[in-house]
Amino acid sequence: MKERLADDWLTRINERGYDVAFCQVLLSKGKRVLRAGHSPVEHGKDVIATSADLSDVWAYQLKTGDITLKDVQKLQGQMGMLVETRPMFPGLPPIFSYHPVLVTTGEFNEPAMSLIKELNESWRVRNLPALEVINGRALLADLLELSHDFWPVATPDVRTLRSLYLVEGKGDFDPKGFGELMMRLMQSSVAAKNVSRQAAAANLFASYLLGPFYENTDHWSVFRGWTICAAAIAWAGESSISDKSDWHEPFLLAREAAQTALASLANEADDENNFRAGAMELDDYTRVRNTTVMAAVAASVLIANSSGKKNDTDVTLARIKSFAAQGRFIYWGEGAFSQHLVLFWFLKCASEDGAAKDFLLNTIQLVTDRQQRDSTNPLPNPYQSPDDCLTKLLSETEEPTMKSAVESGNLYPLIILCARHQLRSELTALWPKITNVFMSWLLVEKPIDVLQWDCDTGTEHSQQFGEQSWADLIGAANHENRDRLPSILWDDPAFAIMFMLTFQHRMLTSLVKRLDDVLLPRAK
């Protein structure tokens, strides 16, 4: 099965879809990856890697499919840039041995190789390096060697792997199944010092399983998949006896792939036509898309802000304010809280304090209205996707279910945000309804376990507000709670934002407070 799956994946994948897998192969060969990704200023270099001592530098141009003579002729300009322009990257020494490499998932036919040899001879005469090539057979052998010890053998895991791979790749991503497979792959590495190899295997399996979504440019599913993979690697790394150096590079590959997918989705939002329905569809689906896409754009801006970069956000700001004013966002269930939260932070960062306050208070109003103890129409729980929620809403044949207690997992962090932003009078007006809502939260023995999609060690707790001192609420809002967060979420705000958007059922108050401090320092 493993040979067929990997070979099929290589045949189907696009150039961006095998970046991580290829970089993982480079790491396994002792190389350091300096940069990976396609951009307008790459000059033919999709991946740059070095030897440990920086004496050798490799630049790789990644292609897909078979390369013919006609393909080489078309690629000659890119190949010329790859060979003739030496990489420039912070930290590289002034003198190093340079190795340009052309990689493809298919094969180079004989006429293509003949022309490459002639080009190499012309470059040699000019004292330039020769262009090396890597074909699909060599790449497949490296991929299988890197992961052969970790292929699922238990029947349930094999079935899960097959079902995750055999998807259409158009919005049918299964985060729960994907997360469970990633965790099972990483769990056995905790007791022994083999986290590095299993993290590499996790990145390869994630590449395989996300292939259909790359093919269909489903950036949102790709983003969530890589975030889940990165979380599983971080969980295993921080839970094991291994040094951070054993797992941090594979983690960064997955994290950066997630950020790239998020940025790709944000870039699509530049075209207003992408918000139009392609065919007849329920308006709530359109509003779900609006909410998800604009949350992705807002998250990309917040991530840039957290790293000291500033982007032109005038168009994004105007669109978010317009959508909010026209009711074009939707709070489809408690799982939508993270998306609404990044929209709130975006508005605050843009100094739109009035719009941000309205956005936050409207969310609290909705939650308190729908989550009253005796509510007959409560919000769906945070584990349910928007598709599940809308399907349930429209279903006329739904089987009756046993009535369960109505609780909110998001009300407490919403109240904490109000306290942090000095909305005392607004909270006072809402307090009678707030006190009639049961609040729930997950309590874990080890903070690192919140990185699991399903946390086996966690227990659910409930609480209600009663009479509340404003001073005590302010104290709780400003308390740091560092001991309740995994260090990867505390130290890496960009990943924390991506984690929050992906793990919609893990809306930790400690995480909300940490990001509020990082993104809005004046709110302390």
N, C-alpha and C positions, 0 to 999 in steps of 0.2 A: 504493500500500500504506500509506504513512504516514498519509494522511487517514483511511482506513478503520480502521486500528489505533487511532489516537488517539481517533476518534469512538466506536468500540466500547468502548474503555477508559473514556471519560467516562460512557457509558451504564451500564456495569456496576459502577463503583467505588463504595465507600461513603465516608462523610464523612472518615474517618481516612486513607483510601487516597490522597487527593490533596493532603494537607497540604504535602508537600515540593514537589511540582510547582508548586502555587500560590505557595508562598513563593519558589521559584526565579524565577517570572515577576515577582514584586515586586522581587527583587534586580536583575533585568535592566532594570527601569524606574528604577533609581537609589534605591530605597527601602532602608531598613535594617530587618531583621526583628528585633524585640525578643523576641517570644515566639510559639511555635506549639504547638498541642496542645489537646486537650479535657481538661477537668478540672471537678470539682464547683464550683470557685470562679472559673470563667472569666467569669461574668455575661454570657453571650451573645457573648463575644469569643474566637473560636478562634485568631485571628492578630492580633498587634499590630505595626504597622510605622510608621516615621517617615521624614520627609525627612532629608537629610544634616545640615541645621542644626537639626533638632528643632522647627522652627516649625510643622510639620504632623504630625498623628498620625492614622493610619487604624486602625480596628478592624473586622475581618471576621468574619462568621458564615458558616460553610460548610455548605451543604446539598447534597443530591443529588436529581436527577429534576426533573420539571416542578412548578412552583408554581402552585396554583390558588387561587381565592378561599377555599375551605375551609382550605387549607394556611396562608394568611396569617392567617386567624382563629385557627387553632391556635397559630401562632407569635407571636401578638401580644404575649404576655408576654415572650418572649425578645427580640423586636424592641424592645420598650419598654426593657428593660435595656440593650440595645446602644446605643440612641439617648440615653437619659436618664442613664446612668452613664458618666462620663468615665474613660478608662483611668488606672490608677495603676501606675506602674512606676518602679523606681529609676533616677534620672538624667533623668527627664522634667522639663522646666521647668514652673514654676507656670502659665504662660500659653502656650497653643498653639491652633492651629486644628484642630478635631476633625471627622473624617469617618467616620461609621459606614456600613458597606457590607454588604449581604446578597448572598451569592454562591451560585449553584447550577449544577450541571452540565447542567441541562435548560433549560426556558424558563418565563418568567412569562406566564400567559395574560392576556387583556385585563381581565377582572374583577379579577384579583389586582393588576394594575398600577393599576387605578382606586382600589382601597382603599388601596394604598400612597401614592398621591398625596393622598388625603384625610387619611391619618395624618400625612403630611409637613406638610400645611397646619396641622393642629392643633399639631404640634410647633413650627412656625414662629411661631405666635402666642405660644407660651411661650418664645420665644428659644432654642429647641433646634435642633440641626443637622438637615438633611434626610437621610433614609436613601437612599443610593445603591444601585443594583443592578448586578450583573454576571451575565449569563446564559451558557449553555453555548456559544453561537456565538462570543461574544467570548473566552471562555476557550480554546476550541479554536484560534482564530486566533492567540492569544498563544503557545500551546504549539508550534504548527507553525512560527511565526516564530523561536522560540528555538532550535529543533533542526533546521531544514530543511537546514543545511549538513552535518550529521553523520550522516544516515541511512546505514546500511550499503548499499553498492552491489555489493561483491564477492559472488559467489554463495555461498561458504561462510558469510560473515557474515550474509547474508540468511536462509539456511537456519537458522543458529543462532538468530537473532532470532525467527523464526517458531516454531521448536520450543520455545523458552523461553516464548513467549507462549501457545501452544496447549497448556497443561497444565491438569489438573483443579484444582490448588491445594490438594491434600490430601496433603502429605508427599512430593510428587514434584518438589521443588526440586532443580535440578542446579547445585551450587555451582561445579563445574569449568567448565561451559559458561558460566555467568553471569560468573564471574571472567575468563575469556578474552575475552568480549565487552566487558566493562568496560575491560580493559587495552588491547584493540585500539582502542577509542574514544579512550582517553587518550594512547596512545603518540605519535601524530602531533603532539600539542601541546607536546612536550618541546623541540623545536628552535626553535619560534616562540613569541612571547608571546601565545598565545591560550588559555592554560590556563583562564581564567575562563569563556569561552564553552563550552569543551568540558566543563568540570566541570558547568556548568549542564545541558548536554545529557545527561551521564551520570546526573544526578539525575532528569531526565525519563524516560529509558529505564528506569531502575530502577523508577520509579513505574509505568510501563506493565507491566513484566514481573512485578512483585510484586502486581499487581492481583488475580489469581485467589487468591492466598494471603490477601490482605486480605478478600476475599469470604468465604472459608471460615475466617476467624480462625485461620489457621495461623501463630501468632505466632513460632514457632521459625524457620520458613523466612523470614518477613519480617525477623526479627532478623539472620539470616546474610546475606541479600541486601543490606541496607543497610550492614552492616559491610564487606562486600566492595566495595561502591560507594565507601564512605568511604576504604578503603585504596587503591583505584585513584586517587582524586583526590589523596590525600596523596602517593602515589608520583610522579605527574606533577608536582605542585607542587614537591616537594623536588628532583626531577630536572631541572627546567627553569630557565630564566634569570628566571622570573617572581618578583615579590615575593610574600610570604606573603599579602598583602591581596588578591591576584588569585584565590586559590583557597580561602582559609580559611573564608569564609562558606558556600560550597557544601559544603565538607567538614563543617562543623558541622551543616548541615541533615541530611546523611546520617547522621552520628554520632548526633544526637539522635533521629532516627527509629528507629535501631537500639536505642537505650537505651529508648525508649518501648515498642517491641515486646517487649523483654526484661522490662520491668516489667509489661506486660500478661500475659505468660506466668506471671510470679511471682504476680500477683494471682489468676489462675485456681487456683493451688495452694492458696489459702486454703480452698477447698472440698474436703474430704477425698474426696467422692464422685467428683471428677475423676480420682482415681487408680485407680478401679475399671475393669475391662475392660468395654466396652460389649457385647461378644459373646464367644463362645469364641475364645481366642487362645493362642498359645504363651506359656508363662510367661516365657521369656527376653525376649519383646517387652515384656511388662509391666515387667520389671526395667530394660530400656533406657529406657522412658518414665519410670520412677521416677528413674533416674540423670540423665537429661537435664533433667527439670523441676526437680528439687531442685538441680542445678547452676545452673540459671537463677536460682532463688530465692537461692542462696548468692551468685551473682555480683552480683545486684541489691543485696544487703546490703553486699558488699565495695565496690561502686562508691559507695554512700552513705557508707560509712566513709571512703573515700579523699577525699571532698569535705567531710568534717567533720560529716556528718549521722549521727544515730543512730536506728535503728528498733527496735521491739519484736520480738524474734526468738525468744521463748520457744516458740511453737508450731512454728516452723521447726526450731529446735534439737531439740526433742523428736522430731519426725518423722524428722530425719536420723539421730539416734542409734538410733531404733527400726528404721529401714530397715537401717542398718548391722548391728545386732545380729541381725536376722532374715535376713540375706543377701539383702535386697531390692534391692541395687545390683549392677551387673554391670560387669566390666571386659572389654567385648566385643572389644577389640583395642587396639593401641597408640594408636589415635585417641581412646580414652576417657580418656587421661591428663589432658587439660586439665580435663575434668569432675571427675575425682577430685581434681585439684589444688585447684580452688576449694572443694570440700567440705572438704578438709584445712585450707585457710586459714580457712574459716568456723568450723570447730571451734576452731582456735587463737584466733581473735578472740573467741570466746565463752568463752575460758578453760577449754575442755575439753581440756586438754593430754594426758590419758591416752587419750581417744577419738581425738584427732588423731594421736597417735603410733601407735596400733594401726592406724589407717586407712592411714597412710603405709607402715608396715612390711608390712602385708598386701599392699599394692600391689607393693612391691619383691619380696616372696616369690613372688607370682604371676609377675611379669616374669622373675625369675631361673629359676624352675622351667620356664617355657614357652619361654624363649629360649636355652636351652643349645645349644651348637654342633651337637650331634647330635640335636636335638629332632625328633621325627616329628610333633609337633602344635604348631607355633609359633603365637604370636599373629599375627593379620592385621596387615599394615603400616598405618601411620597414614593412608594415602590412602584406605583403604576405610571406607565408612560402616557404621553398625551394621546397616542392612538388608542390605547386601552381605555382611557377615560372617555374619549369621544365615541368609541364603539359601544361602550356600556350606556352612554347617554342616549344613543340612537336605537339601541336594541329593544325590540318589542316582545321578544321571546325569551328574555333573560329569566333563568330559573330563580325562584326566590331563595334568598340566603338568610341565615340566622342574623338577626340584628346584633351589632356589636357596639361597644362603647364608643362615643364620639370623642376624639382627642385631636389635638393639634401638636405636631412636632416642630412647628415654626413660630408659634406665637411668642415664646420666650425670647428668642433672638431678635424678633421684631420690637418687643418692648425694650430690650437692652439698647437697640439702635436709637429708639426714641429718647431714651435717657442720655445717651452719649451726645445726641444732637440737640439737647435742651428743649424738648417738646413737651414740657410739663403740662401746660394748660390743655394741649390737644389730648394727651393721655388721660387727664382727669375727666374729660368729656366722654371718653370711651370706656372708662374704668368699670361701670356697672355691667357692661357686656363682657369685658375681659374677665371679670371674676366668675363668670358662669361658663368658662371654658376650661376643660381639663388639658393640661400641657403634658406632653410625653417627651422623653429623651432616652438616648442609649447610654448606659454606663458600662465602660469596659475596664477590665483589670489592668491591661497594658495599653497605653495610648496607641502604640504601633498597630494594634489590631483594627483600628478604624479604617486602615488601608485595604482591608478585605471587603469584597463586595457583600458577602454574607459573613457577619462577625459571629463565630461560634461561641466566643467567650463573653459576649455582651448580654446585658439584661435591660429590659425596658422598665422605666420608672415614670410615675405620673405625679402631678402636683397641680394645685390651684392657687391663684392669687387671692388674698383677702385684703384686709386693710394693709396698706403698704407705705412705709416711710420713704419719702423722696430721697433723703440722705442715704438710706440703705440701698435704694435702687441705684443711685449714682455710684456708690461704693462697689456694688456688684458689676456695674457697667464698666468701671475703670480698672477692675482687678485683672491682672495679667493672664492668669490661667495657663502659663507656659507648660506646666507639668501635665496638662491634659492633651497636648498635641504631639504627634510624632515630630521629631526634629526636622524631617524633610519638609513638612508643611510649615513649620515655623521659620526655617532658614531660607526657603525658596518660595517667595510670594507668587511668582509666575506659575509655578506648578500648583500652588495652593488654589489659585483661581481656576486653573484647568480641572483640578480635582473636584472642586465645589460644583462646577457645571456638569461634570460627568457623574459623580456620585450624588445624585439629587436627593438620596435618602440619608445623607450624612451631613445635615446642616448643623454642625457643631457650633454652639455659642462661642466657644473659645476660638474657633476658626474665624467666625464673623468679626469678633473683636480684634483679632490679630490683623486681618486684612483692612479693617476700618482704620487702624493705627497706621499701617503702611501706606495706604492709598490717600488718606486724609489726615495727615499729621496734626493739622489745626484742630481736629475734633477731639484730641486727647483731653 
